[in-house]
Amino acid sequence: MLVVQVVLKQWDKGQRSAEDVSARAAMPTRYPVISPDAQYLFDHKVVIDQHGDNIMKNRLRYESTDDNKFIIDRFGFDLNSQDVVHFPQPDSMLPPSHIANLSQGWIQCHYEWRYKVFEGGLYYWLYEQLTLNAASVENLIEDVFTGSEPAQVIAF
């Protein structure tokens, strides 16, 4: 079973003070995996656990493919081989890159991005820091991400 935990931190231009930065830095990047936050999907092959901000609503898109792969945001997981790939920025011409294999332990990935948002007749930048924790497990346990350190920490 693939367990994917996503932690989103989102802010706008008005939330860039030293105090705001410190408050975001103090927020955890991993949590216990507990229902109702954690949801089983695709015949219990995948567990999704999302925490943090979601200002844009339904920010994360995910899908399961016919060839037993799971794609969420910029990451692809092969449920058979346990390989993980990263898809570069949407406007990049770079191909996906292999970043890990979950048979060697759970991984934590980080990246920052920004979105142009139109709201109330005005455009603004919405900044985001995404942390993705991923593990392959036989049986789901609550402390899959909090009981040990990641085998790999990857920053983009």
VENHU-V767703 format. One record per pair of residues at least 4 apart in sequence whose ideal C-beta (glycine too) atoms are under 8 Angstrom apart, sorted by the first residue. I is the first residue (numbers start at 1). J is the second residue. D is the distance in Angstrom with one decimal. If there is no record, write none. Layout:
BEGIN
i = <I | I>
j = <J | J>
d = <D | D>
END
This chain:
BEGIN
i = <1 | 1 | 1 | 1 | 1 | 1 | 1 | 1 | 1 | 2 | 2 | 2 | 2 | 2 | 2 | 2 | 2 | 2 | 2 | 3 | 3 | 3 | 3 | 3 | 3 | 3 | 3 | 3 | 3 | 3 | 3 | 4 | 4 | 4 | 4 | 4 | 4 | 4 | 4 | 4 | 4 | 5 | 5 | 5 | 5 | 5 | 5 | 5 | 5 | 5 | 5 | 5 | 6 | 6 | 6 | 6 | 6 | 6 | 6 | 6 | 6 | 6 | 6 | 6 | 7 | 7 | 7 | 7 | 7 | 7 | 7 | 7 | 7 | 7 | 7 | 7 | 8 | 8 | 8 | 8 | 8 | 8 | 8 | 8 | 8 | 8 | 8 | 9 | 9 | 9 | 9 | 9 | 9 | 9 | 9 | 10 | 10 | 10 | 10 | 10 | 10 | 10 | 10 | 10 | 11 | 11 | 11 | 11 | 11 | 11 | 11 | 11 | 12 | 12 | 12 | 12 | 13 | 13 | 13 | 15 | 16 | 16 | 16 | 17 | 18 | 19 | 20 | 21 | 22 | 23 | 24 | 27 | 29 | 29 | 29 | 29 | 30 | 30 | 30 | 30 | 30 | 31 | 31 | 31 | 31 | 31 | 32 | 32 | 32 | 32 | 33 | 33 | 33 | 33 | 33 | 33 | 33 | 33 | 33 | 33 | 34 | 34 | 35 | 37 | 37 | 37 | 38 | 38 | 38 | 38 | 39 | 39 | 39 | 40 | 40 | 40 | 41 | 41 | 41 | 41 | 41 | 41 | 42 | 42 | 42 | 45 | 45 | 45 | 46 | 46 | 46 | 47 | 48 | 48 | 50 | 50 | 54 | 54 | 55 | 55 | 56 | 56 | 56 | 60 | 60 | 61 | 61 | 62 | 62 | 62 | 62 | 63 | 63 | 64 | 64 | 64 | 64 | 65 | 65 | 65 | 68 | 68 | 68 | 69 | 69 | 69 | 69 | 70 | 70 | 70 | 71 | 71 | 71 | 72 | 72 | 73 | 73 | 74 | 74 | 74 | 74 | 75 | 75 | 75 | 75 | 75 | 75 | 75 | 76 | 76 | 76 | 76 | 76 | 77 | 77 | 77 | 77 | 77 | 78 | 78 | 78 | 81 | 82 | 82 | 82 | 82 | 83 | 83 | 83 | 83 | 84 | 84 | 84 | 84 | 84 | 84 | 84 | 85 | 85 | 85 | 85 | 86 | 86 | 86 | 86 | 86 | 86 | 87 | 88 | 88 | 88 | 88 | 88 | 89 | 99 | 99 | 99 | 99 | 100 | 100 | 100 | 100 | 100 | 102 | 102 | 102 | 102 | 102 | 103 | 104 | 104 | 105 | 105 | 105 | 105 | 105 | 106 | 106 | 106 | 106 | 106 | 106 | 106 | 106 | 107 | 107 | 107 | 107 | 107 | 107 | 107 | 107 | 108 | 108 | 108 | 108 | 108 | 108 | 108 | 108 | 109 | 109 | 109 | 109 | 109 | 109 | 109 | 110 | 110 | 110 | 110 | 110 | 110 | 110 | 110 | 111 | 111 | 111 | 111 | 112 | 112 | 112 | 112 | 113 | 113 | 113 | 114 | 114 | 114 | 114 | 115 | 115 | 115 | 116 | 116 | 116 | 116 | 117 | 117 | 117 | 117 | 118 | 118 | 119 | 133 | 133 | 135 | 135 | 137 | 137 | 140 | 141 | 142 | 143 | 145>
j = <44 | 45 | 46 | 47 | 136 | 137 | 138 | 139 | 140 | 45 | 46 | 47 | 70 | 77 | 79 | 102 | 134 | 135 | 136 | 33 | 46 | 47 | 49 | 133 | 134 | 135 | 136 | 137 | 140 | 144 | 145 | 46 | 47 | 48 | 49 | 70 | 72 | 77 | 132 | 133 | 134 | 30 | 31 | 33 | 48 | 49 | 50 | 51 | 132 | 133 | 134 | 145 | 48 | 49 | 50 | 51 | 52 | 60 | 72 | 73 | 130 | 131 | 132 | 133 | 27 | 28 | 29 | 30 | 31 | 50 | 51 | 52 | 130 | 131 | 132 | 133 | 50 | 51 | 52 | 53 | 54 | 59 | 60 | 128 | 129 | 130 | 131 | 24 | 27 | 52 | 53 | 128 | 129 | 130 | 131 | 52 | 53 | 54 | 55 | 56 | 126 | 127 | 128 | 129 | 15 | 16 | 20 | 24 | 53 | 126 | 127 | 128 | 124 | 125 | 126 | 127 | 124 | 125 | 127 | 20 | 20 | 21 | 127 | 21 | 22 | 23 | 24 | 25 | 26 | 27 | 129 | 52 | 108 | 110 | 131 | 133 | 108 | 131 | 133 | 145 | 146 | 37 | 49 | 51 | 145 | 146 | 142 | 143 | 145 | 146 | 37 | 38 | 47 | 49 | 140 | 141 | 142 | 143 | 144 | 145 | 38 | 142 | 39 | 49 | 50 | 51 | 47 | 48 | 49 | 140 | 47 | 48 | 49 | 44 | 46 | 47 | 45 | 46 | 47 | 48 | 62 | 64 | 46 | 64 | 70 | 64 | 70 | 79 | 64 | 70 | 79 | 140 | 62 | 72 | 54 | 60 | 58 | 59 | 59 | 126 | 115 | 117 | 126 | 72 | 73 | 72 | 73 | 70 | 71 | 72 | 73 | 70 | 71 | 68 | 69 | 70 | 71 | 69 | 70 | 71 | 78 | 79 | 80 | 76 | 77 | 78 | 79 | 76 | 77 | 79 | 75 | 76 | 77 | 77 | 132 | 130 | 132 | 86 | 87 | 88 | 111 | 84 | 85 | 86 | 87 | 109 | 132 | 134 | 84 | 85 | 86 | 87 | 96 | 82 | 83 | 84 | 102 | 134 | 82 | 83 | 84 | 101 | 101 | 102 | 103 | 136 | 98 | 100 | 101 | 102 | 98 | 99 | 100 | 101 | 102 | 107 | 134 | 96 | 97 | 98 | 99 | 96 | 97 | 99 | 109 | 154 | 156 | 96 | 92 | 94 | 95 | 96 | 97 | 113 | 107 | 109 | 152 | 154 | 104 | 107 | 151 | 152 | 154 | 106 | 107 | 134 | 135 | 136 | 136 | 151 | 152 | 135 | 148 | 150 | 151 | 152 | 133 | 134 | 135 | 144 | 145 | 148 | 150 | 151 | 133 | 134 | 135 | 150 | 151 | 152 | 153 | 154 | 131 | 132 | 133 | 145 | 150 | 152 | 153 | 154 | 131 | 132 | 134 | 153 | 154 | 155 | 156 | 129 | 130 | 131 | 132 | 153 | 154 | 155 | 156 | 129 | 130 | 155 | 156 | 127 | 128 | 129 | 130 | 127 | 128 | 130 | 125 | 126 | 127 | 128 | 125 | 126 | 128 | 123 | 124 | 125 | 126 | 123 | 124 | 125 | 126 | 122 | 123 | 124 | 145 | 150 | 144 | 145 | 141 | 144 | 144 | 147 | 146 | 147 | 150>
d = <6.5 | 6.3 | 7.1 | 6.4 | 7.1 | 5.6 | 7.2 | 7.7 | 6.4 | 6.6 | 4.8 | 7.2 | 6.0 | 5.6 | 6.0 | 7.6 | 6.9 | 7.6 | 5.8 | 6.2 | 7.8 | 4.6 | 7.1 | 7.9 | 6.9 | 4.8 | 7.6 | 5.9 | 6.4 | 5.7 | 8.0 | 6.7 | 7.0 | 5.6 | 7.1 | 7.8 | 6.0 | 7.6 | 6.6 | 7.3 | 5.1 | 6.6 | 6.7 | 6.5 | 8.0 | 4.3 | 7.5 | 7.2 | 7.3 | 4.2 | 7.6 | 5.9 | 7.4 | 7.4 | 4.9 | 7.2 | 7.8 | 6.0 | 7.4 | 7.4 | 6.7 | 7.2 | 5.5 | 7.9 | 7.7 | 7.2 | 5.5 | 7.1 | 7.2 | 7.9 | 4.9 | 4.9 | 7.4 | 4.2 | 7.9 | 7.5 | 7.3 | 7.4 | 4.0 | 5.0 | 6.1 | 6.6 | 7.9 | 6.4 | 7.6 | 5.8 | 8.0 | 5.1 | 6.2 | 5.6 | 6.1 | 6.9 | 4.4 | 8.0 | 8.0 | 7.6 | 3.9 | 7.5 | 4.9 | 7.8 | 5.9 | 6.8 | 4.9 | 8.0 | 3.9 | 7.1 | 6.6 | 7.0 | 7.9 | 7.7 | 5.2 | 8.0 | 5.7 | 6.8 | 5.9 | 6.9 | 6.7 | 6.0 | 7.8 | 4.5 | 6.1 | 6.9 | 7.9 | 7.0 | 6.3 | 6.4 | 6.5 | 6.3 | 6.4 | 7.3 | 7.2 | 7.2 | 6.8 | 7.6 | 4.5 | 7.7 | 7.1 | 7.5 | 5.4 | 4.1 | 5.8 | 7.8 | 7.2 | 5.3 | 7.0 | 7.0 | 4.6 | 5.9 | 7.6 | 5.4 | 7.8 | 4.8 | 6.7 | 5.0 | 6.5 | 7.7 | 5.7 | 8.0 | 5.6 | 6.8 | 6.1 | 5.9 | 7.8 | 5.4 | 6.7 | 6.7 | 5.4 | 7.1 | 4.2 | 7.7 | 6.9 | 5.3 | 7.6 | 5.0 | 7.4 | 5.7 | 7.3 | 4.7 | 7.3 | 6.0 | 7.9 | 7.4 | 5.1 | 4.6 | 7.3 | 7.4 | 7.5 | 6.0 | 7.1 | 5.4 | 7.8 | 6.0 | 6.9 | 7.5 | 7.4 | 6.6 | 7.6 | 5.3 | 7.8 | 6.2 | 7.1 | 7.0 | 6.8 | 6.3 | 5.7 | 7.4 | 7.1 | 6.9 | 6.4 | 3.9 | 7.5 | 7.5 | 5.3 | 8.0 | 7.3 | 5.4 | 8.0 | 4.5 | 7.6 | 7.0 | 7.1 | 4.7 | 5.4 | 6.0 | 6.6 | 5.4 | 6.6 | 7.3 | 4.5 | 6.1 | 7.2 | 4.9 | 7.6 | 7.8 | 7.6 | 6.8 | 7.1 | 6.0 | 4.6 | 7.5 | 7.3 | 6.4 | 7.1 | 6.0 | 7.2 | 6.9 | 6.1 | 7.4 | 7.1 | 4.4 | 7.9 | 6.7 | 6.5 | 7.7 | 7.6 | 5.7 | 7.6 | 6.9 | 6.7 | 4.5 | 7.9 | 7.3 | 5.4 | 4.1 | 4.9 | 5.0 | 6.2 | 7.6 | 5.4 | 8.0 | 7.4 | 5.4 | 4.5 | 7.0 | 6.5 | 6.7 | 6.6 | 4.4 | 6.4 | 5.5 | 6.6 | 6.5 | 5.4 | 4.9 | 7.3 | 7.8 | 6.7 | 5.0 | 3.9 | 4.2 | 7.8 | 7.4 | 7.5 | 7.7 | 7.6 | 7.3 | 7.9 | 5.6 | 7.2 | 4.8 | 7.8 | 5.4 | 7.0 | 6.9 | 6.9 | 6.4 | 6.3 | 3.9 | 6.8 | 5.3 | 7.6 | 7.8 | 7.8 | 6.9 | 2.7 | 7.3 | 6.5 | 6.4 | 3.6 | 6.8 | 6.5 | 7.5 | 5.5 | 6.2 | 7.3 | 5.4 | 7.8 | 5.6 | 6.3 | 4.6 | 7.5 | 6.5 | 6.5 | 7.2 | 5.1 | 7.9 | 4.2 | 7.4 | 4.9 | 7.3 | 7.1 | 4.6 | 7.6 | 7.8 | 4.7 | 7.5 | 7.0 | 6.9 | 7.1 | 5.3 | 7.9 | 7.5 | 7.3 | 4.8 | 7.1 | 7.6 | 5.7 | 7.0 | 4.1 | 7.1 | 6.6 | 5.0 | 7.6 | 7.7 | 5.2 | 7.2 | 5.0 | 6.5 | 4.9 | 6.7 | 7.1 | 4.7 | 7.0 | 5.9 | 7.8 | 6.4 | 8.0 | 6.9 | 5.6 | 7.4 | 4.8 | 7.3 | 5.3 | 7.1 | 4.7 | 7.2 | 5.2 | 7.0 | 7.1 | 6.1 | 6.9 | 7.5 | 7.9 | 3.5 | 7.9>
END
